[in-house]
Amino acid sequence: FARHCLEGDSLYLTLSVAGRAAGSDVTRGSAGATPEIRQQMLALPPSNRAWVESPVFLKRPQILLEGVVAPQPTFGAHATGGGWQIVTDGGFHNGALRR
């Protein structure tokens, strides 16, 4: 579904290395207690080890798309999905997020 959000709203990135993500896909809170759970729930590719959860903030008001992550069998048996994910209006590259 779509949700109107305000500048400064807090979200989380899940990534392998701090500071190295586009920021187009985020979550409202932690996606899991361990990297393995985060990889599973967000159906992440093997290249995203999910070692880091980093807080980010909306840089401007925007409409975010939210929903349940679908399984991604091409990423491996671990990528079952089921977590809640949010798509921003372009992440860092489009000025949607700030650290």
C-alpha positions in Angstrom: 0.0 0.0 0.0 1.0 3.6 -0.3 1.6 5.9 2.7 2.4 9.6 2.9 5.4 10.2 5.2 7.0 13.3 6.5 10.5 14.7 6.4 12.6 13.3 9.3 10.7 10.0 9.6 13.1 7.3 10.7 13.7 4.1 8.7 16.4 1.4 8.6 18.7 0.1 5.9 20.0 -3.5 5.9 23.3 -4.0 4.3 26.7 -5.7 4.3 28.9 -2.7 4.8 27.9 0.6 6.5 27.5 3.4 4.1 27.2 1.3 0.9 23.6 1.1 -0.1 21.3 2.9 -2.6 18.6 3.3 0.1 15.7 2.5 -2.2 14.5 -0.4 0.0 14.2 0.1 3.7 12.3 -1.1 6.8 10.5 0.7 9.7 12.5 -1.2 12.3 14.8 -4.1 12.6 14.2 -6.8 10.0 15.5 -9.5 12.4 17.7 -10.2 15.4 20.5 -11.8 13.3 21.9 -11.3 9.8 20.6 -14.7 8.8 17.0 -13.8 9.8 17.3 -10.4 8.0 18.6 -12.2 4.8 15.6 -14.6 5.0 12.9 -12.1 5.8 14.0 -9.5 3.2 14.9 -12.2 0.6 18.3 -10.6 0.1 20.8 -11.7 -2.5 23.9 -13.6 -1.3 25.9 -10.4 -1.9 24.0 -8.6 0.9 25.2 -10.4 4.1 22.9 -8.1 6.2 25.5 -7.5 8.9 24.5 -3.9 9.4 21.2 -2.2 10.2 21.7 1.5 9.8 19.1 4.3 10.7 18.3 6.7 7.9 15.8 9.6 7.7 13.5 10.9 5.0 15.0 14.1 3.6 11.6 15.3 2.3 8.0 14.4 2.4 7.1 11.6 0.1 4.7 8.7 -0.7 6.3 5.4 0.2 5.2 2.0 -1.1 5.1 -0.7 1.6 4.4 -4.4 1.5 5.4 -8.0 2.2 8.6 -9.2 0.7 8.1 -12.0 -1.8 10.3 -15.1 -2.0 13.3 -14.8 -4.3 14.2 -18.4 -5.1 16.9 -17.3 -7.5 18.9 -15.9 -4.5 18.9 -19.3 -2.8 16.8 -21.3 -0.4 17.3 -18.8 2.4 15.5 -16.0 0.6 12.0 -16.9 1.7 10.7 -13.4 2.3 7.8 -12.5 4.5 9.3 -9.4 6.0 7.8 -5.9 5.6 9.7 -3.6 3.2 9.3 0.0 2.1 10.3 1.5 -1.2 11.4 5.1 -1.0 11.3 7.7 -3.8 14.8 7.0 -5.0 16.9 6.5 -1.9 20.1 8.5 -1.6 20.5 9.1 -5.3 17.3 10.9 -5.7 17.5 12.9 -2.4 14.9 10.9 -0.6 17.1 9.9 2.3 19.8 11.2 4.6 21.9 9.5 7.2 
